[in-house]
Amino acid sequence: MKRRVIVLLLCALALTGCGRKEDADVQMNETEPTTAVQVTLAPTDIPAPTATPVPTPAPTPTPAPTPTPLFVPKEEGSNDLIINRDLYDSFIQTEFALPENPIVLIYHTHAEEAYRQTRGYTYEETGKDTYKTLDQTKSVVALGKLLKQALEERGFTVIHDTTDVEPPEIRSAYSRSLEVMEKHPEAVIYIDLHRNTANVKAKRDDVVMLNEQRCARLFFVVGTGVGAYEGEYDTHHDWQKNYALAKAVTLRLRQIDPAFALDIRLKVGRYNQHVSPYCMLIELGHNANTFEDAQNTVPYLADALAATLILPE
């Protein structure tokens, strides 16, 4: 019996040892570090993000300034022009030195123009109420003769051409008065003397009183030469020089009396003023004035011209 109990105890001990060994194997497996497998990945070329180009804004062009016109029509369809005020103010010259031997030519594109008839001043008209005559002792030609004398007294050498270029058709008179000018190539200063047209009843007393005399008022006409239609003139001219001269004489007359000279009349025509920078078209009085009114103005006009056009010493 004892021997059997010992055998059983030995078997129990053997079983206990086997369990511990298995537990130890398990613990070793749990605690033994596991070697990790290192996998090296090849780098992937990731393209850099493409930057969206920012468009460079185009420079804003500076708008070209709109040129200021030298003149504009007085009204739609009119041949009369209004000069730019800044341009007008820029004409400040008051004296114009003349070259050697400056000869003045006085002529008349409308030589038949005359004045209001009075008891002591009558003539035969070329047509009813035309205020025109072929009698050059009564027309504007007679005033041209007086102006010639007055300028000669002030030291000028003057030619007075009395050719009547109105016939055969008045609308083409300027082409024939150009021929008159070309007949005198020695001339430097050109004065085309006219008489303006007015409402006789309304303008009978359109005068200034100077030294107790009725004096007809006057004004200058300056042609720009732009023409009433494109291509009307084959050559253009520096009309601004003629305008500057007309302004200088106008202001001298206004120093005598502010109402003596009317504003310069600027027009699209040329009036043969392309010939010289010393071209003047003068409207001396009108048909509501008497011949005596116009005659009384002549010495003042001659003084203003002599003070503006400086003769060489």
C-alpha positions as CSV (number, residue, x, y, z in Angstrom):
1,M,0.0,0.0,0.0
2,K,2.8,2.5,0.8
3,R,4.6,1.5,-2.3
4,R,1.5,2.4,-4.3
5,V,1.1,5.8,-2.7
6,I,4.7,6.7,-3.5
7,V,4.3,5.7,-7.1
8,L,1.3,8.0,-7.3
9,L,3.2,10.9,-5.7
10,L,6.0,10.5,-8.2
11,C,3.7,10.6,-11.1
12,A,2.0,13.8,-9.8
13,L,5.3,15.5,-9.4
14,A,6.3,14.6,-13.0
15,L,3.1,16.0,-14.3
16,T,3.6,19.3,-12.4
17,G,7.1,19.7,-13.9
18,C,5.9,19.3,-17.5
19,G,3.3,22.0,-17.0
20,R,5.9,24.5,-15.7
21,K,8.1,23.8,-18.7
22,E,5.3,24.5,-21.1
23,D,4.5,27.7,-19.2
24,A,8.1,28.8,-19.5
25,D,8.1,28.0,-23.2
26,V,5.1,30.1,-23.6
27,Q,6.5,33.0,-21.6
28,M,9.7,32.8,-23.7
29,N,7.8,33.0,-26.8
30,E,5.8,36.0,-25.5
31,T,8.8,37.9,-24.2
32,E,11.2,37.2,-27.0
33,P,11.3,40.3,-29.3
34,T,10.1,39.8,-32.8
35,T,12.3,41.3,-35.4
36,A,10.3,43.6,-37.7
37,V,10.8,43.4,-41.4
38,Q,12.0,46.7,-42.6
39,V,10.6,47.6,-46.1
40,T,12.2,50.5,-47.8
41,L,9.9,52.2,-50.4
42,A,11.4,53.9,-53.3
43,P,10.6,57.6,-53.2
44,T,7.8,58.6,-55.5
45,D,8.5,61.8,-57.7
46,I,5.5,63.9,-56.8
47,P,5.3,66.8,-59.2
48,A,5.3,70.2,-57.7
49,P,2.0,71.9,-58.0
50,T,1.8,73.9,-61.2
51,A,1.3,77.5,-60.3
52,T,-1.5,79.2,-62.3
53,P,0.1,82.2,-63.9
54,V,-1.4,85.5,-62.9
55,P,-1.9,87.5,-66.0
56,T,0.0,90.8,-66.0
57,P,-2.6,93.5,-66.5
58,A,-2.1,95.4,-69.8
59,P,-1.2,99.0,-69.1
60,T,-4.1,101.2,-69.5
61,P,-3.3,103.5,-72.5
62,T,-3.5,107.1,-71.7
63,P,-6.2,108.5,-73.9
64,A,-5.0,111.1,-76.3
65,P,-6.4,114.4,-75.4
66,T,-9.1,115.6,-77.8
67,P,-7.5,118.5,-79.7
68,T,-9.2,121.8,-79.1
69,P,-10.5,123.1,-82.4
70,L,-9.1,126.5,-83.5
71,F,-12.6,127.6,-84.5
72,V,-16.2,126.2,-84.7
73,P,-19.1,127.2,-86.9
74,K,-21.1,130.1,-85.5
75,E,-24.2,128.0,-86.2
76,E,-24.9,124.9,-88.3
77,G,-24.4,125.5,-92.0
78,S,-22.9,129.0,-91.4
79,N,-19.8,130.2,-93.2
80,D,-19.0,132.3,-90.1
81,L,-16.8,130.9,-87.5
82,I,-16.1,131.5,-83.8
83,I,-12.4,131.5,-82.9
84,N,-11.1,129.6,-79.9
85,R,-10.8,132.0,-77.0
86,D,-7.4,130.8,-75.9
87,L,-6.1,131.2,-79.5
88,Y,-7.6,134.7,-79.6
89,D,-5.9,135.7,-76.4
90,S,-2.6,134.4,-77.7
91,F,-2.5,137.1,-80.3
92,I,-0.7,139.8,-78.4
93,Q,1.5,141.4,-81.0
94,T,0.7,145.1,-81.4
95,E,3.4,146.1,-83.9
96,F,4.5,144.5,-87.1
97,A,7.9,145.4,-88.5
98,L,7.8,145.7,-92.3
99,P,10.6,144.7,-94.7
100,E,12.5,147.1,-96.8
101,N,10.5,149.1,-99.4
102,P,7.1,147.9,-98.2
103,I,4.5,148.9,-100.8
104,V,0.8,149.0,-100.0
105,L,-1.7,147.9,-102.6
106,I,-5.3,149.2,-102.1
107,Y,-7.8,147.4,-104.4
108,H,-11.5,146.6,-104.4
109,T,-13.1,143.2,-105.1
110,H,-16.5,144.9,-105.0
111,A,-15.7,148.3,-106.5
112,E,-19.3,149.2,-107.2
113,E,-20.4,149.3,-103.5
114,A,-21.7,152.7,-102.4
115,Y,-23.4,154.4,-99.5
116,R,-26.8,155.8,-98.6
117,Q,-27.8,158.6,-100.9
118,T,-28.3,162.0,-99.4
119,R,-29.2,165.4,-100.8
120,G,-25.5,166.1,-101.5
121,Y,-24.6,162.6,-102.5
122,T,-26.5,160.9,-105.3
123,Y,-25.6,158.4,-108.0
124,E,-27.2,156.1,-110.5
125,E,-27.7,152.7,-109.1
126,T,-26.7,149.5,-111.0
127,G,-30.1,148.1,-109.9
128,K,-32.9,149.0,-107.6
129,D,-31.9,149.2,-104.0
130,T,-28.5,147.7,-104.7
131,Y,-26.6,150.7,-103.3
132,K,-24.1,150.1,-106.1
133,T,-22.9,152.4,-108.8
134,L,-20.4,152.5,-111.6
135,D,-19.5,156.0,-110.7
136,Q,-16.2,155.6,-108.9
137,T,-16.3,159.1,-107.5
138,K,-19.2,157.9,-105.4
139,S,-18.4,154.3,-104.6
140,V,-16.0,152.7,-102.2
141,V,-13.3,153.4,-104.8
142,A,-13.4,157.1,-103.8
143,L,-12.7,156.1,-100.2
144,G,-9.7,154.0,-101.5
145,K,-8.3,157.2,-103.0
146,L,-8.7,159.0,-99.7
147,L,-7.0,156.2,-97.8
148,K,-4.1,156.2,-100.3
149,Q,-3.6,159.9,-99.6
150,A,-3.8,159.5,-95.9
151,L,-1.2,156.6,-95.8
152,E,1.1,158.5,-98.1
153,E,1.0,161.4,-95.7
154,R,2.2,158.9,-93.0
155,G,5.2,157.7,-95.0
156,F,3.8,154.8,-97.0
157,T,4.2,154.1,-100.7
158,V,0.8,153.2,-102.0
159,I,-0.6,151.8,-105.2
160,H,-4.4,152.2,-105.7
161,D,-5.8,149.8,-108.4
162,T,-9.3,150.9,-109.3
163,T,-10.1,147.9,-111.6
164,D,-13.8,146.8,-111.3
165,V,-13.7,143.0,-111.1
166,E,-17.4,142.5,-110.3
167,P,-18.5,141.9,-113.9
168,P,-19.4,139.6,-115.5
169,E,-20.5,137.6,-112.4
170,I,-20.0,138.7,-108.8
171,R,-19.6,135.3,-107.4
172,S,-16.3,134.8,-109.2
173,A,-15.0,138.3,-108.4
174,Y,-12.3,137.1,-106.0
175,S,-10.6,135.1,-108.8
176,R,-10.3,138.3,-110.8
177,S,-9.2,140.4,-107.8
178,L,-6.4,137.8,-107.3
179,E,-5.3,138.7,-110.8
180,V,-5.2,142.3,-109.7
181,M,-3.0,141.4,-106.8
182,E,-0.7,139.4,-109.0
183,K,-0.3,142.4,-111.3
184,H,1.6,144.1,-108.4
185,P,4.2,141.6,-107.2
186,E,6.1,144.5,-105.6
187,A,3.4,144.9,-103.0
188,V,3.8,143.7,-99.5
189,I,0.6,144.9,-97.8
190,Y,-2.7,144.3,-99.4
191,I,-5.9,146.2,-98.5
192,D,-9.2,145.0,-100.0
193,L,-11.5,147.9,-99.2
194,H,-15.3,147.1,-99.0
195,R,-18.5,148.5,-97.8
196,N,-20.8,146.3,-95.7
197,T,-24.5,145.7,-96.1
198,A,-27.0,146.6,-93.4
199,N,-30.7,147.4,-92.8
200,V,-30.9,151.0,-93.8
201,K,-33.9,152.0,-91.7
202,A,-32.4,150.3,-88.5
203,K,-28.8,151.4,-89.0
204,R,-29.0,155.0,-90.2
205,D,-27.3,156.3,-87.0
206,D,-24.9,153.4,-86.5
207,V,-21.9,155.6,-86.0
208,V,-19.5,156.8,-83.3
209,M,-19.1,160.5,-82.6
210,L,-15.4,161.6,-82.7
211,N,-14.6,165.3,-82.5
212,E,-18.3,166.1,-83.2
213,Q,-18.1,164.1,-86.4
214,R,-20.2,161.1,-87.4
215,C,-17.7,158.3,-88.1
216,A,-18.8,155.0,-89.7
217,R,-17.7,151.9,-87.8
218,L,-15.7,149.2,-89.5
219,F,-14.5,145.7,-89.1
220,F,-12.1,143.2,-90.6
221,V,-12.9,139.9,-92.4
222,V,-10.3,137.1,-92.1
223,G,-10.6,134.0,-94.1
224,T,-9.3,130.7,-92.8
225,G,-9.2,129.1,-96.2
226,V,-10.8,125.8,-95.0
227,G,-13.4,126.2,-97.7
228,A,-17.1,125.6,-97.8
229,Y,-16.4,122.1,-99.0
230,E,-13.3,119.8,-99.0
231,G,-10.9,120.6,-101.8
232,E,-12.3,124.0,-102.6
233,Y,-8.8,125.6,-102.4
234,D,-5.6,124.1,-103.7
235,T,-3.4,125.9,-101.2
236,H,-4.0,127.0,-97.6
237,H,-2.4,129.8,-95.8
238,D,-1.4,130.9,-92.3
239,W,-4.6,132.8,-91.6
240,Q,-3.5,133.3,-88.0
241,K,-0.9,135.9,-89.1
242,N,-3.6,137.9,-90.9
243,Y,-5.9,137.5,-87.8
244,A,-3.2,138.8,-85.5
245,L,-2.7,141.9,-87.7
246,A,-6.5,142.5,-87.9
247,K,-6.7,142.2,-84.1
248,A,-3.9,144.7,-83.5
249,V,-5.5,147.3,-85.7
250,T,-9.0,146.6,-84.2
251,L,-7.7,147.2,-80.7
252,R,-6.0,150.5,-81.7
253,L,-9.3,151.7,-83.1
254,R,-11.1,150.7,-79.9
255,Q,-8.6,152.8,-77.9
256,I,-10.1,155.8,-79.7
257,D,-13.7,154.6,-79.0
258,P,-14.6,151.1,-77.7
259,A,-17.4,150.9,-80.3
260,F,-15.4,152.1,-83.3
261,A,-14.4,148.7,-84.5
262,L,-16.6,145.6,-84.5
263,D,-15.4,142.1,-83.8
264,I,-13.3,140.5,-86.5
265,R,-15.4,138.3,-88.8
266,L,-13.8,134.9,-89.2
267,K,-15.0,132.9,-92.2
268,V,-14.4,129.7,-94.1
269,G,-13.4,131.5,-97.3
270,R,-9.9,132.5,-98.3
271,Y,-10.4,136.0,-99.8
272,N,-7.0,135.9,-101.5
273,Q,-5.3,136.3,-98.1
274,H,-3.0,133.4,-98.9
275,V,-0.9,135.9,-100.9
276,S,0.7,137.6,-97.9
277,P,0.6,137.7,-94.1
278,Y,-0.2,141.4,-94.5
279,C,-3.6,141.0,-96.2
280,M,-6.5,142.9,-94.9
281,L,-10.2,142.9,-95.9
282,I,-11.8,146.0,-94.4
283,E,-15.5,146.7,-94.4
284,L,-15.6,150.4,-94.0
285,G,-19.1,151.4,-92.9
286,H,-22.3,150.0,-94.6
287,N,-25.0,151.2,-96.9
288,A,-27.0,152.8,-94.1
289,N,-24.0,155.1,-93.5
290,T,-23.5,158.2,-95.6
291,F,-20.4,158.7,-97.7
292,E,-19.4,161.4,-95.3
293,D,-19.7,159.1,-92.3
294,A,-17.2,156.7,-94.1
295,Q,-15.0,159.5,-95.2
296,N,-14.6,160.8,-91.6
297,T,-13.3,157.4,-90.5
298,V,-10.4,157.3,-93.0
299,P,-7.9,159.4,-91.1
300,Y,-8.4,157.3,-87.9
301,L,-8.0,154.1,-89.9
302,A,-4.8,155.4,-91.5
303,D,-3.4,156.3,-88.0
304,A,-4.2,152.9,-86.7
305,L,-2.5,151.2,-89.6
306,A,0.6,153.5,-89.3
307,A,0.9,152.7,-85.6
308,T,0.7,149.0,-86.2
309,L,2.7,148.5,-89.5
310,I,6.2,149.8,-88.6
311,L,8.1,151.2,-91.5
312,P,11.9,150.4,-91.6
313,E,14.1,153.4,-90.6
